[in-house]
Amino acid sequence: MHLKRTHTCGELRAEHVGQPVTLCGWVHNRRDHGGVIFIDLRDREGLTQVVFKPEHNAEAHAIADAFRSEYVIACRGQVRHRIEGMVNPKMDTGAVEVYVDEVELLNASETPPFEIEDRLDVSQELRLRYRYLDLRRPMMQRSLMFRSQCFGVIRDYFARQGFVDVETPLLTKSTPEGARDYLVPSRVHPGRFFALPQSPQLFKQILMVAGFDRYVQIVKCLRDEDLRADRQPEFTQLDVEMSFIDEEDIYALIEGLMAEVMQKTLGIAIETPFQRIPYADAMERYGTDKPDLRFGMELVNVGDIAGACEFGVFTRALEAGGQVRGLNAKGAAPKHSRKDIDTMTEWLRDFGAKGLAWMKVDEGGALTSSIVKFFSDEQQATLKERMGAEPGDLLLFVADAPAVVAASLDGLRRRLGAELGLIAKDSFAFCWVVDFPMFLWNAEEQRPDPTHHPFTMPHPEDLDILEERPLDARAYAYDIVLNGTELGGGSIRIHRPDVQERIFRLLNIGEEEAQEKFGFLLDALKYGAPPHGGIALGLDRLIMLLLQRDSLREVIAFPKTQRAVELMTGAPSEVSARQLQELGLRIIT
């Protein structure tokens, strides 16, 4: 290659007219108009039209005649204005073109299995199998460049705040963290295994004991769990830990980070501080601890009204210890036929709901539905008042176990918010969910389980009730939520050995088991561990939300499928019998 690039394909403007330039890139498309060859040349910065005229340079024109899509070329020429009427306002470089004096074919290409365009109607599997081609698409290149920009802003922010970037081990010990570990067998120690980290949780707490009082790391974490659109087996996490702080310091730090990321990458100013919603309020008002605050439509508890009516579905649910709650889809009654409501009812079965009750408010303000007859006039009036019902509104109710009611109405609220156009484009609503319960009841094992992890400090006001009423105790924990998606979570950690021992006892973790699994941390806490706390944010998820993509696969260079397969390389793959023998392993089918 003797032609050296001087400019990118997205760089040239009218002020470059008359200048000699050398561009390198891929043939995006090629057109032959009356013997003149026009090529849109592409690199990661954009497109530039280059022109091959036989009368301008016959040799370059002859070479270009053989070019096809995705050929890699370098060309040298002069920047010119496009002629009047040929300016392309859709291209950043659309006012100019390059008349080519010299061209070099750097590499030919086979015909790609799909076009390198943003509008692409091919399967996800084909895209992932040819990921190197998929990543040439402008949308994918913008996504990864935006991701890189975000990471740069994050690193700069924490450097200015005096944080120390410390790398923690990838080969570590298997400890219970809620999901299955990816295990790595040790050749040197047959029968023993490393685990790939689900998070650097224990190491960052050790770093606090070691005196690194402001730690940060952008780190890969791995969890062997079922996949979905917002989950991958390996993911990138922003990991933060600080000593001598309380939760207010965490809130201020992360709010400042989010404000800077939004401003410097999207040019959007966001208000801080973020709204803080206690866990119990979030569950009551939205049915979830990940509320989408971009629109209203809060849930309403109508159990007292339902309990006094004669509708058996409602009364039986309440007698069984369930709930009756509903929501008001404002103005949605004319837009939803009985068939539409039946479709929603069937959809809710995925959430465990057995049915969906409904009422419409007619033009005169009266409730209409097959179940209205089970409510007295007074009950109907009370129901309308509580639901804020007006003509044209659609009232929807679920009666079931509390968890089913919450999940169903959360899903229904999100669906209606999108269908009714209640979510403003380019809107971002952050909040903190706080005061989580310290424990949730594990019905199978008849014991409390930690809501987050066993190293979370109980709320100081609830230390006295830990043993007597563990399910009433609050955790010193917090989640940050954006547009109804959990971005991350954290807590103030336990730094006192006596408190950690109390938590282990509540979890039925004996002294011997605790020492075996967490001995290094428990020992460290005995040597002057400072008060500390932290947070971890899912950066893949953050990028996905900021770019308003539907899947993590759109913001990760080499993602896995929902079956945890990397289609381009074929991972996971079989290994040789010799490799298995060296590790002391045998495949049992």
Order of alpha helices (4+ residues) and beta strands (2+ residues): beta-beta-beta-alpha-beta-beta-alpha-alpha-alpha-beta-beta-beta-alpha-beta-beta-alpha-beta-alpha-beta-alpha-alpha-beta-alpha-beta-beta-alpha-beta-alpha-beta-beta-beta-beta-beta-alpha-alpha-beta-alpha-alpha
